[in-house]
Amino acid sequence: MKRKAAPRNPKRSIEVKVGNTVIKIYRSLTRGRELFTVAYRGLDHQRVKRSFADLHAAKLEAQLIATTIHNGELDVLKLTNADRSAYGRAVELLQPFRCPIDMAAQEYAQAAGVLAGTATLVEAAKFYIKHHPTRLRERSVTDLVEEMLSAKQVDGMSARYIDDLENRLGRFADKFGAGGIADLTTAEMQQWLNGLGLAHRGRNNFRATIVLLFNFAKSRGFLPKNQPTEADALSKAKGAESPIGIFTPADISKLLANADDSLVPYLAIGAFAGLRTAEIQRLQWSEVKLQQGYIEVAANKSKTAQRRLVPISPNLASWLLPYTGSNGVVCKLSTINQKASDFARRLNVEWPHNGLRHSYASYRLAQCKIAGEVALEMGNSPQMIFRHYRELVTVADAGKWWNSFPSKQGNVVPIHAARPS
């Protein structure tokens, strides 16, 4: 009678599979200790067995053998035990990334050659991730514009600056508001910018505002930091700078001599102190310090949100002297600039855009020859003063400008105001 074969123990072997290649690990007991044997067919098709006291080590060996056989690399199996162990660890580490070991070695060699010993591959990878984040917070253009305007208000920027920013960014948000800031491209923004029909200076001002918005997005984590933005690539409009329009000494004397009481302070302060129209309109008589010799432009009334003191020249003091004791705002008309330009046309005097302030800068720089000093008085940068106003007028013309006094001064009370030097 034939003996029945012992039932096969399904737990006696473990299979490790790579592709169609299967390597088995057999369990056994030797002197009461569990042993794990990896068995496979070698180069000569002879059965090869390798035993391990540790299941994990046996699985690594089986994984290595299955991979090499699957890849047709049986020569790897001739490696020393140490090399085979290193190869097995490498295969195990690369398995989650589905990267062949030869490709990993090739990329490592290339990267190491680029770094040339300046950093490790891990350090380079960490630096890249820091400067090329893959996860950014999303923000729509509309929401970002509102957030930026609120931030500028908290920073104490002037109302005029906020209004100007709101106007430009509002038009930008009308076009791109529904989209995310990270999704905008240079091409679509450039097309929109070109279609505004602005002169080169106006277009460049719009561009600067858009760049400001994108930089704000970077600071809030909506765009990668330390990287150029799509807005940075917007082209700057090129064109000849519009000539600076100024009044002659004869022009300003004619205007002041014929102006009524509502216009004289505006004309005189603009021409001889260089305040912006909006700053003059916000100016209170209490901030015109005739005795002390300066006009105080408060931070909340300045375009740059910075307080400054502008010297009162002797001729300006003479024009303002009749208003001593006045209270409230210096200019009560909201349309004072329009009234002044209409008045100038009636006198056949050309009214250049921003002419009073341009005139002050030109004649003041010709007089003192220090761009930084004029910049402090005007709330501008020295570079801008030097670039736009240098050598526009002669020293002789500057002397006439600062000697423009009322023709009938009457009994003038001594005023402690030094002529700008």
C-alpha positions as CSV (number, residue, x, y, z in Angstrom):
1,M,0.0,0.0,0.0
2,K,1.4,3.4,-1.0
3,R,2.1,6.0,1.7
4,K,0.3,9.2,1.5
5,A,2.5,12.3,1.1
6,A,2.6,14.7,4.0
7,P,0.3,17.6,3.5
8,R,2.1,20.7,2.2
9,N,2.5,23.5,4.8
10,P,1.5,26.7,3.1
11,K,3.5,28.6,5.7
12,R,6.7,26.7,4.9
13,S,7.6,29.0,2.0
14,I,7.4,32.8,1.3
15,E,7.3,34.2,-2.2
16,V,9.0,37.4,-3.3
17,K,7.9,38.5,-6.8
18,V,9.4,41.1,-9.2
19,G,7.6,41.1,-12.5
20,N,7.3,37.5,-13.6
21,T,10.2,36.4,-11.5
22,V,9.4,34.6,-8.2
23,I,12.0,33.7,-5.6
24,K,11.0,31.5,-2.7
25,I,12.2,31.6,0.9
26,Y,11.8,28.3,2.8
27,R,11.4,28.1,6.5
28,S,13.0,25.3,8.5
29,L,14.1,24.4,12.0
30,T,17.7,23.6,12.8
31,R,18.6,22.6,16.3
32,G,15.5,24.4,17.5
33,R,16.3,27.6,15.7
34,E,14.3,28.9,12.7
35,L,16.2,29.2,9.5
36,F,15.2,31.0,6.2
37,T,16.6,29.6,2.9
38,V,16.5,31.5,-0.3
39,A,16.6,29.2,-3.3
40,Y,17.0,30.1,-7.0
41,R,18.6,29.0,-10.3
42,G,22.0,30.6,-10.9
43,L,24.0,31.3,-14.1
44,D,24.7,27.6,-14.8
45,H,21.1,26.8,-14.1
46,Q,22.2,25.0,-10.9
47,R,20.1,25.4,-7.9
48,V,21.6,27.8,-5.4
49,K,20.6,28.1,-1.8
50,R,21.5,30.8,0.8
51,S,20.4,30.5,4.4
52,F,19.7,33.4,6.9
53,A,18.8,33.4,10.5
54,D,16.8,36.6,10.0
55,L,13.7,36.8,7.8
56,H,14.3,40.4,6.9
57,A,17.8,39.6,5.6
58,A,16.3,36.7,3.6
59,K,13.7,38.9,2.1
60,L,16.3,41.5,1.0
61,E,18.4,38.7,-0.6
62,A,15.3,37.4,-2.4
63,Q,14.3,40.9,-3.5
64,L,17.8,41.4,-4.9
65,I,17.9,38.1,-6.7
66,A,14.4,38.6,-8.2
67,T,15.3,42.1,-9.4
68,T,18.6,41.0,-11.0
69,I,17.0,38.0,-12.7
70,H,14.1,40.1,-13.9
71,N,16.5,42.7,-15.3
72,G,18.8,40.1,-16.8
73,E,21.7,41.0,-14.5
74,L,22.6,37.7,-13.1
75,D,26.3,38.8,-13.0
76,V,25.3,40.9,-9.9
77,L,24.9,37.6,-8.0
78,K,28.7,37.1,-8.3
79,L,29.3,40.1,-6.0
80,T,30.9,39.6,-2.6
81,N,28.6,39.3,0.4
82,A,29.3,42.9,1.4
83,D,28.6,44.2,-2.1
84,R,25.5,42.1,-2.4
85,S,24.3,43.5,0.9
86,A,24.9,47.1,-0.2
87,Y,23.2,46.4,-3.6
88,G,20.2,44.9,-1.8
89,R,19.9,47.9,0.5
90,A,20.1,50.3,-2.5
91,V,17.4,48.4,-4.3
92,E,15.2,48.5,-1.2
93,L,15.7,52.2,-0.8
94,L,14.9,53.0,-4.4
95,Q,11.8,50.7,-4.6
96,P,9.3,53.4,-3.4
97,F,10.6,55.7,-6.2
98,R,10.5,53.1,-8.9
99,C,14.0,54.1,-10.0
100,P,16.5,51.6,-11.3
101,I,19.8,51.5,-9.4
102,D,21.9,52.4,-12.5
103,M,19.7,55.5,-13.2
104,A,20.0,56.6,-9.5
105,A,23.8,56.2,-9.7
106,Q,23.9,58.2,-13.0
107,E,21.9,61.1,-11.6
108,Y,23.9,61.1,-8.4
109,A,27.2,61.3,-10.4
110,Q,25.9,64.2,-12.5
111,A,24.6,66.1,-9.5
112,A,27.8,65.6,-7.6
113,G,29.7,66.9,-10.6
114,V,27.6,70.1,-10.7
115,L,28.0,70.7,-6.9
116,A,31.8,70.0,-7.1
117,G,32.0,69.4,-3.4
118,T,30.3,72.7,-2.4
119,A,27.3,70.9,-0.8
120,T,25.8,67.5,-0.4
121,L,23.0,66.3,-2.6
122,V,20.6,66.5,0.4
123,E,21.6,70.1,1.1
124,A,21.1,71.1,-2.5
125,A,17.7,69.4,-2.5
126,K,16.6,71.3,0.7
127,F,17.8,74.6,-0.8
128,Y,15.8,73.9,-4.0
129,I,12.6,73.1,-2.1
130,K,13.0,76.2,0.1
131,H,13.2,78.4,-3.0
132,H,10.8,76.5,-5.2
133,P,7.9,75.6,-2.9
134,T,5.3,73.3,-4.4
135,R,2.6,74.2,-1.9
136,L,1.5,77.8,-2.0
137,R,-1.6,79.4,-0.4
138,E,-4.1,80.4,-3.1
139,R,-5.5,84.0,-3.3
140,S,-7.7,85.6,-6.0
141,V,-6.6,88.9,-7.4
142,T,-9.7,90.7,-5.9
143,D,-9.0,89.4,-2.4
144,L,-5.3,90.2,-2.7
145,V,-6.0,93.8,-3.8
146,E,-8.3,94.3,-0.8
147,E,-5.7,92.8,1.5
148,M,-2.9,95.0,0.1
149,L,-5.0,98.2,0.4
150,S,-5.9,97.4,4.0
151,A,-2.2,96.8,4.7
152,K,-1.2,100.1,3.2
153,Q,-3.8,101.9,5.3
154,V,-2.5,100.2,8.5
155,D,1.0,101.3,7.4
156,G,-0.2,104.9,7.6
157,M,0.2,105.7,3.9
158,S,-1.5,109.0,2.8
159,A,-5.1,109.1,1.6
160,R,-3.9,110.4,-1.8
161,Y,-1.5,107.4,-2.2
162,I,-4.2,105.0,-1.2
163,D,-6.7,106.5,-3.7
164,D,-4.2,106.3,-6.5
165,L,-3.4,102.7,-5.6
166,E,-7.0,101.8,-5.4
167,N,-7.8,103.3,-8.8
168,R,-5.0,101.4,-10.6
169,L,-5.5,98.1,-8.8
170,G,-9.3,98.4,-9.1
171,R,-8.9,98.5,-12.9
172,F,-6.5,95.5,-12.7
173,A,-8.9,93.6,-10.5
174,D,-11.8,94.3,-12.9
175,K,-9.9,92.5,-15.6
176,F,-8.3,89.6,-13.6
177,G,-10.1,89.6,-10.3
178,A,-11.7,86.2,-10.5
179,G,-8.4,84.4,-11.2
180,G,-5.6,83.5,-8.8
181,I,-2.6,85.7,-8.6
182,A,-0.3,82.6,-9.2
183,D,-2.1,81.8,-12.4
184,L,-1.6,85.2,-14.2
185,T,1.0,85.2,-17.0
186,T,3.2,87.9,-18.3
187,A,1.6,87.7,-21.8
188,E,-2.0,88.3,-20.7
189,M,-1.0,91.1,-18.4
190,Q,1.2,92.7,-21.1
191,Q,-1.7,92.6,-23.6
192,W,-4.0,94.3,-21.1
193,L,-1.5,96.9,-20.2
194,N,-0.8,97.8,-23.8
195,G,-4.5,98.1,-24.5
196,L,-5.0,100.8,-21.9
197,G,-3.9,103.4,-24.4
198,L,-1.7,105.3,-21.9
199,A,1.4,107.4,-22.6
200,H,4.6,105.7,-21.7
201,R,4.9,107.3,-18.2
202,G,1.3,106.4,-17.3
203,R,1.8,102.8,-18.5
204,N,5.0,102.5,-16.5
205,N,3.2,103.8,-13.4
206,F,0.6,101.1,-13.9
207,R,3.4,98.5,-14.4
208,A,5.0,99.6,-11.1
209,T,1.7,99.2,-9.3
210,I,1.3,95.7,-10.7
211,V,4.8,94.8,-9.7
212,L,4.1,96.1,-6.2
213,L,1.0,93.9,-6.0
214,F,3.0,90.8,-7.0
215,N,5.7,91.6,-4.5
216,F,3.1,91.9,-1.8
217,A,1.8,88.4,-2.8
218,K,5.3,87.1,-2.3
219,S,5.6,88.6,1.1
220,R,2.3,86.9,2.1
221,G,3.2,83.5,0.8
222,F,1.0,83.4,-2.3
223,L,3.9,83.4,-4.7
224,P,7.4,81.8,-4.3
225,K,9.9,84.0,-2.5
226,N,13.3,84.9,-3.9
227,Q,12.1,84.3,-7.5
228,P,11.1,86.8,-10.2
229,T,7.4,87.1,-10.7
230,E,5.4,87.3,-13.9
231,A,5.0,91.0,-13.3
232,D,8.7,91.6,-13.3
233,A,8.9,90.5,-16.9
234,L,6.4,93.2,-18.0
235,S,8.1,95.5,-20.5
236,K,8.7,99.1,-19.7
237,A,7.3,101.6,-22.2
238,K,10.0,103.7,-23.8
239,G,9.7,107.2,-25.1
240,A,11.1,110.6,-24.8
241,E,10.6,112.2,-21.4
242,S,8.0,115.0,-21.5
243,P,9.8,118.3,-21.0
244,I,9.4,119.8,-17.5
245,G,7.2,122.8,-17.8
246,I,8.0,125.8,-15.5
247,F,7.0,129.4,-15.0
248,T,9.4,132.3,-15.7
249,P,10.0,134.9,-13.0
250,A,7.9,137.3,-15.1
251,D,5.1,134.8,-15.3
252,I,4.8,134.2,-11.5
253,S,5.1,137.9,-10.8
254,K,2.3,138.6,-13.2
255,L,0.1,135.9,-11.8
256,L,0.6,137.0,-8.1
257,A,0.2,140.7,-8.9
258,N,-3.3,140.1,-10.5
259,A,-4.6,137.2,-8.4
260,D,-7.5,137.6,-5.9
261,D,-7.1,136.8,-2.2
262,S,-8.3,133.2,-2.7
263,L,-5.6,132.4,-5.3
264,V,-2.5,134.2,-3.8
265,P,-1.8,131.7,-1.0
266,Y,-2.1,128.8,-3.4
267,L,0.2,130.3,-6.1
268,A,2.7,131.6,-3.6
269,I,3.0,128.4,-1.5
270,G,3.2,126.3,-4.7
271,A,5.8,128.5,-6.3
272,F,8.0,129.3,-3.4
273,A,7.6,126.3,-1.1
274,G,7.0,123.5,-3.7
275,L,4.1,121.8,-1.9
276,R,1.9,119.5,-4.0
277,T,-1.6,120.7,-4.9
278,A,-3.2,118.1,-2.6
279,E,-0.9,119.1,0.3
280,I,-1.8,122.8,-0.1
281,Q,-5.5,121.9,-0.1
282,R,-5.1,120.0,3.2
283,L,-2.9,122.7,4.7
284,Q,-4.2,124.7,7.7
285,W,-3.1,128.2,8.4
286,S,-1.9,127.0,11.8
287,E,0.7,125.0,10.0
288,V,2.1,128.0,8.2
289,K,4.6,129.2,10.8
290,L,5.5,132.7,9.6
291,Q,7.4,133.8,12.7
292,Q,9.3,130.5,12.9
293,G,10.1,130.5,9.2
294,Y,8.7,127.2,8.0
295,I,5.6,125.4,6.8
296,E,4.8,122.1,8.5
297,V,3.6,119.3,6.2
298,A,2.1,116.8,8.6
299,A,2.6,113.1,7.8
300,N,-1.1,112.5,7.3
301,K,-1.2,115.2,4.7
302,S,1.9,114.3,2.8
303,K,1.9,112.0,-0.2
304,T,4.8,110.0,1.3
305,A,3.2,109.9,4.8
306,Q,6.3,111.6,6.2
307,R,6.3,114.8,8.1
308,R,8.6,117.5,6.7
309,L,9.4,121.2,7.3
310,V,9.6,123.5,4.3
311,P,11.5,126.8,4.8
312,I,9.5,130.0,4.1
313,S,11.6,132.3,1.9
314,P,11.5,136.1,2.5
315,N,9.4,136.7,-0.7
316,L,6.9,133.9,0.3
317,A,6.6,135.5,3.8
318,S,5.8,138.8,2.1
319,W,3.1,137.3,0.0
320,L,1.5,135.5,3.0
321,L,1.9,138.4,5.5
322,P,-1.6,139.9,4.7
323,Y,-3.1,136.6,5.8
324,T,-1.6,136.7,9.3
325,G,-4.2,135.6,11.8
326,S,-6.2,133.5,9.3
327,N,-7.8,130.3,10.5
328,G,-8.9,127.0,8.9
329,V,-7.7,125.7,5.6
330,V,-5.5,127.7,3.4
331,C,-7.4,126.9,0.2
332,K,-11.2,126.6,0.6
333,L,-11.8,125.7,-3.1
334,S,-11.6,122.0,-4.0
335,T,-11.1,123.1,-7.6
336,I,-8.3,125.6,-6.8
337,N,-6.0,124.2,-9.5
338,Q,-8.6,124.6,-12.2
339,K,-9.4,128.1,-11.1
340,A,-5.7,129.0,-11.2
341,S,-5.2,127.6,-14.7
342,D,-8.3,129.4,-16.0
343,F,-7.0,132.6,-14.4
344,A,-3.6,132.1,-16.1
345,R,-5.1,131.6,-19.5
346,R,-7.0,134.9,-19.1
347,L,-3.6,136.6,-18.5
348,N,-2.1,134.8,-21.5
349,V,0.3,132.9,-19.2
350,E,0.9,129.3,-20.1
351,W,-0.1,126.9,-17.2
352,P,2.2,123.9,-17.3
353,H,1.2,120.6,-15.7
354,N,2.4,120.7,-12.1
355,G,4.1,123.9,-13.1
356,L,4.3,125.5,-9.6
357,R,6.1,122.5,-8.0
358,H,8.4,122.0,-11.0
359,S,9.3,125.7,-10.9
360,Y,10.1,125.5,-7.2
361,A,12.4,122.5,-7.7
362,S,14.2,124.1,-10.7
363,Y,14.8,127.5,-9.2
364,R,15.6,126.1,-5.7
365,L,18.2,123.6,-7.1
366,A,19.8,126.4,-9.2
367,Q,20.0,128.5,-6.0
368,C,21.4,126.0,-3.5
369,K,22.9,123.3,-5.8
370,I,22.2,120.6,-3.3
371,A,19.8,118.0,-4.6
372,G,19.4,116.3,-1.2
373,E,18.3,119.5,0.5
374,V,15.7,120.2,-2.2
375,A,14.5,116.6,-2.0
376,L,14.0,116.9,1.8
377,E,11.9,120.0,1.3
378,M,9.8,118.5,-1.4
379,G,9.4,115.0,-0.1
380,N,11.2,113.4,-3.0
381,S,14.4,111.4,-3.7
382,P,17.7,113.3,-4.5
383,Q,18.0,111.1,-7.6
384,M,14.7,112.3,-9.0
385,I,15.5,116.0,-8.2
386,F,18.9,115.7,-9.9
387,R,17.6,113.8,-12.9
388,H,14.6,116.1,-13.7
389,Y,15.6,119.6,-12.5
390,R,19.4,120.0,-12.8
391,E,20.4,123.0,-15.0
392,L,16.9,123.8,-16.2
393,V,17.3,127.4,-15.2
394,T,20.3,129.8,-14.7
395,V,21.5,131.2,-11.4
396,A,20.5,134.6,-12.7
397,D,16.9,133.5,-13.3
398,A,16.9,131.8,-9.8
399,G,17.8,135.2,-8.3
400,K,14.9,136.9,-10.1
401,W,12.5,134.1,-8.9
402,W,13.4,134.5,-5.3
403,N,13.2,138.2,-5.5
404,S,9.6,138.2,-6.6
405,F,8.0,140.4,-3.9
406,P,4.7,142.3,-3.8
407,S,5.0,145.7,-5.4
408,K,3.5,147.4,-2.5
409,Q,4.6,145.9,0.8
410,G,3.4,148.7,3.1
411,N,4.6,148.4,6.7
412,V,6.0,145.0,6.9
413,V,6.5,143.4,10.3
414,P,10.0,141.8,10.6
415,I,9.8,138.2,9.8
416,H,12.3,135.7,11.2
417,A,12.6,133.7,7.9
418,A,15.9,133.1,6.3
419,R,16.3,133.1,2.6
420,P,17.1,129.6,1.4
421,S,20.8,129.3,0.8
